[in-house]
Amino acid sequence: MTFDASNSVTLKIWDRSTLHHTLDSAVSDLSARHNTTTCRVAVTCSGPNTFTLSLRGEGQALASA
């Protein structure tokens, strides 16, 4: 796990069988660290087996994802 900034994290996940569990855990950790809901955490595929989780701004709604 690499921390790019205080409100984002990049993960390289090699084991596909743990993909969903790893992402769910990372979303929960990031939202807890920033005292916000998990709906404010955006997950994007940023490369092969690489995912970036970041906090959405206040104006970005879940429906715009």
Buried (B, 14 or more C-beta within 10 A) or exposed (E): EEEEEEBBBBBEBEEEEEBEEBBEEBBEBBBEEEEBEEEBBBBEEEEEEEBBBBBBEEEEEEEEE
